[in-house]
Amino acid sequence: MIKKKYHQHKETIHNFIWRALQVVGKQGITFLIFILCAKLLSPYDFGIYNYVLAIIFFLIMFGDFGISTATSKYVAEYNLTNKGKLKSVLFNSGIIIVGLTILVVLLTIIIGPAYLKEKYVYVLWLLPLIFLAPMTSLYDGIYRGLKRFKQLAIISTIVGFISLSFVYILIKQYGLIGALWAQSLFYLILFIALASGYKEFNFKWNKEVMKEVGKYSLIVGTSLIGYFLFSKISTVLLGYFGYIQEIGYYEIVNRIILLCLLPFTIISQVISPDITIKYSKKKSKIIILKKYKKYLLLTTVIASILAFGIYLLFPFIIKIFLNEYSSNDLLISMNYLLVILITQSIATIVSSGFAISTGHAKVNMVFLIIFGVINVPLNFLMIKHYGFIGAIYATLIVRLSSDLIYFYTYYHILKNESSKKV
C-alpha cells in the first residue's frame, strides 16, 4: 500500500525533498542571520534591524511587483505549449524588474532622507537588495516552473554553506551594519549562482510575453501590497509609536511562525506546476476540487500538531537560546498567534498551490487589499490604546477572519467551476 502510494506521488515527493533543501539553503541562511542578530546585537539595535528590514522589503515588493510569481506560472505553461516564448521569459521579465528597480531606487534617494531620518543610512546599505532580491526570485520562478527543483536545491545549498563563512564574522565585527552587509552579500552570491545555472534564454524583445507576464504580475503585485499591509504594517507602526525593543519580540514570534510555514510553502510550490498544467489542459475541474479538499484536510491536521508542539516547546527554546528576550509579552504573543499558524498554513497551500496556479490570483488580491487596508487603522488604534500587545490582538483578528472567509470563497469558486464542467 505504502509502495503504491509512493509510486503514485513519486515526482511530488522527490520535488518536495529537493525544494526543501533549496529553501533551507536560501531561507535558512536569512533565519540564521536573524538569530545571530538577536544574540549579538542589543535588543534595541535588533529592533532597528527588523524595522529597517520591514522598510526595505516594502521597497523590494515594488521592485518585483509579482513578476517572479507570474513567471513561474507562465514558464510551466510555455514549457508545455510554446518553447519560443519560454526562451523569452527571462529577458522580458528582467527588463520589467530593472525598470521598476531604477524607479524605486531613485524615489528612495529623493524622498528617503525626509521620511526615514536617522534610519535612512541603514536603508542605503540595503539598496542593492531592491534589485538582487527580485532577480533571485525571478530565477527561482523559472527553475520552479521547469521543475528543476534538484538543480535549484544544489545551488542554494552550496551558496548557503559558503555564506556561513562570512555571516558570523560580519555581524560580530561590525554589528548592525555587518548584519545588513551579510544580507546583501548573500543575495549577490545567490544571484550569480542562479544566473550561471540557467542558459536557455535569448535576448529577444517579445511584447506578447511581456504583456502576459506583466498583466498577471500586476494582479499578484497588487496582492503583495495588500500582503505587506496585512503582515508587516504592525512592525512599522510599532516603530512609529516608539516600541523599538518590542519589535524584536514581535519579529521573533513572526519568524518562528514563518519558519513553521516553510514546509507548506515548499509543498505548495511543488504542486503548483502540476495544478497549472491540469488547468491549462482543461481537464475536469472535479479533479482539482478533490485535490483541494484533500490538501485542506491534511494541512489542517499537520498544522494543528505542529502548533501544539510549538506551544509546549517555545518557552524552553527561548530560555535556552534567547534568554535575554524572555518575557510575558513574548510568551503571550506566541500563544495567541499559534492559532493563526494553523490558518496561515492552510492559506499558503490554498493561495500558492491552487489559487494562483488556476488563474485566480485576483481573489488573493481582493482579500489581501481589503484586509490589508482594515489592518492599518486597526493596528494603529490597538497599539495606541493597548500598547505592544495591541499589535498581537490586531494581527489575530485580521488574519483569522480573512483566512476563514478566503477558504470558503475559493472552495465555492472551484465547486461552481466543477458544476459547469459537468
N, C-alpha and C positions, 0 to 999 in steps of 0.2 A: 504493500500500500504506500509506504513512505517512498520507496524507489520509483513507483509510478508517478507520484506527485512531483518528485524531484525532476523527472524527465519532462513532465508537462510544463514545468516552470523553470527549466534549466537555464535558459537565457536570462530571465529576470533575476534569478538567484545569483548567477555569475556577474551580471551587470551591477547588482546591488553591492556585492563584495568589492568590486573594483571602484565603484562610486564611493563607497565608504572609505576606502584607502585614500582616494583623492580628496575627499572632504577633510579627513584627518590631516592630510598634508597641507591644505590651504587654511581651513578654519582652525585647525589645531594650533597652528603657529600664532594666529591672531589671539586665540584664547590664552596661549602661553604668555604672550606679551601682556595681556590683561592681568593675569595672575602675578607676573613678575612686577608689574607696576603697582599692584595692590600691596605687595610685600616690600618693595624697595622705595616707593615714594611715600611721603607723608600723606595722611588721609585728605588733607586739603589739596595738595598737588594732584593726588589721584582723582579728586573731584573735578579739578580743572581739566585734567587729561580727558575725562569722559565728556565733559561739557564741550570741549573743542572738537572731539571726535563726532559728537552729535551734529555740530555745525558743518564739519567737512563732509560728512555723509549726506547731509542735506544738499550740499553743493554737488556732490558726486551723482546724486539722484537726477539732477538736471543735465549732467554730462552724459549719462547713459539714457535716461528717459525711456526705459523699456526696450531699447534696441537689442540687448543681449537675449532677453526672454523671447522677443518676437523672432529673432534669428534662429533660435533652437527649433521653433515651430516650423518655420519655412525651410530650414535645412533638411529636416525629416521629410517634409512634403516634396521638395525639389529633388531629393535623392531618389525618390520613388518615381517622380513624373517628368523631371526636366534637368538633366545633368548640366546643361549650358547655364541655366540660371544658378545652379548650385555653385559653380565656379566664380560667379559674380558677387556672391553674397558678402564675402569678407571685405572687398574693396568698397562696395557701395554702402554697406553698413558702417564701415570705418570712416568714410567721408562724413557721414551724418554725425558720428561721435566727435570727430575732430572739430567740426563746425560748432557744435554745442559746447565743447570744452573751451574753445577760444572765447566764446561769448561769456561763459560763466567766469573764467579767469579774469577777463577784463572788468566785468561788473564787480567782482570781489575786490580787485585792486582799487577801483574807483570808489566804491561805496563802503568797503570793509572797515577802514580806519574810523569812520564816524560812528558806525553801529557796534563794532566789536571792541573798540577802545584798546585797553591793555591786553586783551586776548588776541588781537589781530596778528601779533608777531608769531604766535603759535600756529595760527591758521596758515601763515606763509610757508612754514616748514612742511606743511602737508599739501600744498597746492599741486605737486606732481601727481598726487592720488586722483585728482579730478580727471586726469587723462588715463593713468595706469589702471585704475580700478575698473572703469567701463570697458577698456580694451581687453583686460584679462577675462572679464565676464563675457565679452563678445566671443573670444576664442573658446571659452568654456561652453557657450551655447552651441557653437559649431561642432565641437567634439561630441557633445551630448546628442545633438541631432543626428550625427552619423553613427551613434552608439559606440564611439571609440572610448569606452569607459576604462579599459585596461591601460591604454596609452596615456590618458588623462591622469589616471591614478599614479602611474610610474613617474611622470614628470612632476606632479605636485608633491609626491612623497620625497623625491630627491631634493627638490627645491626647499621643502620644509626642513629636512635634515641639515642642508647647507646653512639655512638661516639660523639654526640653533647656535651656530658658532659665533654669531655677532650680536644676537638679541640681548643676551645677558650682559655682555661686555658694554654695549652702548648704554643700556639703562643704568648699570652700576656706575659707569664713569661719568655719564652726562645727565643722569636723572630724567626729568620730564622731556627735555629736548632729545635725549637719546632714545626715548620711547617713540617719539614722533619720527625720528630718523629710521628706526627699525621698521616701522610700518611702510614707509616709502621705499626703502631698500628691498624689502621682501616682495612687494608688488612689482618692482622693476625687474628683479631676477625672474619672477614667475612669468612676466610678460615676454621676456626674451626667450625663455624656455618653450613656452607655448607657441610662439611665432616660429621658432625653429622646427617644431614638430608638425607643422601644417603647411604644405607647399602646393596643394591642389587648388589654386585660385588664379585668377587673371586680373588685369588692371583695366578691364573694360567698363565703361560707364553704361549702366543698364537702368533706364528710367523705370521700367516695369518692376524690377526687383526693389529699387529704392522706394517706389510708391507703395508696394505691398508691405514691405518690412516697416517703412515709415508710418503708414496708416495704422497698422496693428500696434506698433510701438507707442503711438500716440495714446491709444486706449490704455495700454499697460503702464506707460509713463504717468498718465493722469492718476491711475490707481496707486502708483508709488508715492505721489504727493499725498494722497489720502492715507497711505500706509505710514508715512512719516508723521503726519498729524495724529494718526491712530496709535503709533507705537513710541515715538521719540519726543513728542512735544512735552511730556512730563519732565524729561531731563532739562530741556531748555527753560521751562517755567520754574523749575526748582532753582536753576541758576539765577533767573530773574528775581526771585524772592530772596536770594542770598543763602539758600540751603546747599552750599558748595560741598561740604563734607557729606551731607545726606545723599547727594548724587551718587557717591561711591556705594552707599548701601543699596540704593535703587538699582544701580547697574550690576552689582554682584548678583542680586536676585534675578534680574533680567538676563544676564549672561548665562547663568546656570539653567534657566528655562530654555534659552536658545540652544544651549549645548544638548539638552534633553530632546529638543526638536530635530536635531540633526538626522537621526535615523529615518524620521518621517519625511524630512526634506529629500533625503537620498532616494528613498523608495518612490516618492512622487516624481522625481526627475528620471528615474529608471523606467517607470511605466508610461511616462508622458509620450515618448515617441510612438509606442505601440497604440496608445489611445488615439493619437493623431492619425496614424495610418488607417486604423479601423474606421475612423470617422470620415477621412478623405476618400476612402473606397466606397463609402455609402453602405457599409454593412449594417445589419439590423441594429437599431438603437437599443433594442432589448438587451443585447449582449453588454453594452456599456452600462445600462441601468443595473443589471445584475452585478457587474463588477463594482459599481459604485456602492451598492448596498453591502457587498461583501467586505470591501475595504473600510467602510464606515464602521461595521461591527468589530472587525479585527483591531482597528486603530483605537476604538473606544476601550476595549479590554486591555490592550497592551499599555496605553497611556495611563489608564487608571492604576494598574500595577506599578508603573514607573513613578507616578505621583505619590503613591503610598510609601514606596521605598525612599524617595527623597524626603518625605515628611519625617521618617524615622532617623535617617542618616544626617540630614542637614546640620543639626546642632553640633554633632561630633566633628563634621568636616570643617565647620567654621572654627571651632575651638582648637583643632589641630593645626590647620593651615593658615587661618586668618584671624587669630585670636584678638588682634587689635581692633577688629571690626565687630566683635561680638557685642550685641546689644539687643534689647527687647524689640526695638524698632525693626531691626533686620529679621529677627525670627518671626515676628508677627507678619511682616511683609511677605515672607516666603509662604507662610501658612495660608494667607489669603490668596496669593497668586498661583498656588498649586492647582486651584480649581480651573484656572484658565490654561494651565499646562495641558489639561485633557482636551479642552475645546480647540485650543490652538494647534494641537497635534492633528486633530481631525481636519481643521481648516487648511492646514498645509497640504494634506492629501487631496482634499476637495479642490482647492484652488490650483496648485501647481500640477497635480497629477491628472485632473479631469477638466475643470472649467476652462483653463487657458488652452488646453490641448484640443478641446472640442469647439474652440472659437467663441467661447462665452466669457472672454476676458472683460467684456463690458459690464457683466454682472458684478465682477470683482470691483471694477472701477466705481460703480454706483454705490456699492456698500461701503467701500473704503472712504470715498469722498463724504458721504452722508455722516457716517460715524466718526470720521476724522474731524469733520467740522464740529460735530457735537462735542468731541473730546476736548477741544481747545477751551471753550468757556467753562466746561465742567471742571477741568483740571485747575483752571485759574481760580474759580470760586472755592473748590475743595481745598486747595493749597492755602489760599488766603484765610479761610476760616478754621481749617484743621491742621495746618502745617504740613510737615512731610508726609504723614500718614494719609492726608487728603489725596495725594497723588496715587496712592495704592487703592483707595476707595474708587477714584475716578476710573483707573485702569480696569479694575474688576467689573464695574458696572458696564462700561462701554464694550469691552471685549466679549464678555459673556453674552450680552444681549445681541450683539452683532453676529457672533458666531452661530448661535442657535437659529436666528432668523435666516442666515445665509444658507445653512444646511437644508433647511426646509424649502427655501426658494429654489435652489438648484435641483433638488430632488424632483420637484414638480415640473421643472423645465424638461428634465430627462424623461419623466413619466409622460408628459404631453407629446414629446417627440416620438416616443415609443408607440403611443396610441395612433399617431398619424401614420407611422410606418406600417403598422398592421392594417 
